């Protein structure tokens, strides 16, 4: 059973509202930086160190992890926090949703528009999805946050930058989709 877009949109909106009201605004791309820092710490144990003089109590030899008084360095040293658990829960939720959706075919569901343009090769679909994900994550870090942080949480908090980001994202995404998938005549 799948939700229609209206029910899904309402559920997503209520989830964001509840999260902002009870915990804090949602944003996930920073947690990939934290994961990178955790992996980097395996190879360089001095990447993150305790520092009583810094605002967070931690410092890093990496300028990005050290910014904001070592805020990210602290998250690398102590990753079990709301945001990191949230990202892990998204992955788990996606897996559980696919597993218990009632769909007997636990396989990649390729949209018809993709099949029409590129065929039904899962390798091509995975390559495109991975490449798109890398580009989105790279852009999110360049912008200082992801679509969930800038657009969804930002707009919910009536942030002008959230509305500008949403406008910019759709201004770029719609022509890109038309170029990639070619406009279909109706």
Steps between C-alpha positions, in 0.01 A plus 500: 500500500637839399399843625376749246692825474249697710512257793879468472545877488278547805687226690836656408384847602371375836825310559704814435271711718521253788877471466557876492264550796642220717867458404653728235480568125584205277819499292703196401789582267729605785482144634686378191783736597488353851518147353799607288665632816433172680661306216790748486553456875560128444802587284609810691421477873613862548237634258273586795636577846362618830564872551370665815567846351258458208130576517396137447784339695648352182728614219606356166795535266238510222377860456145392411462277806655773716264779394239636741725435798551133415128421477549239227812361670285437808245312287780288349624413850145434629290399198207354695280808482157588367613594149718195439234262634246680279706426187546135598125479566427635151697213348333247730157651429555474125605138534202413724260689274619305197502172690149529645326698226294201393675494164613142438770616261785638710676642197602833358195676365614703202257776393355464151642838392850367577434174311374698199818709485778267623361145496446278800860427596541512879871579453419820309234593756731438798783693332274797430350492851843479663643779281199719571535432872868597495419824316218586740713430807791701357266790426344472846838533668592794273175669603555423869204265526264268318150530360346378824688762699481793259170444325273293719607609847589847376162563340322361806681762707407768241865557414546717190808296406284183516257643246784624278668160514174322408445736208857447380482122540185470289626756248798270438332160550212538255714593196755232599227234508368617163851480352575158649168333428395704196160664502217257430218611278166454672 
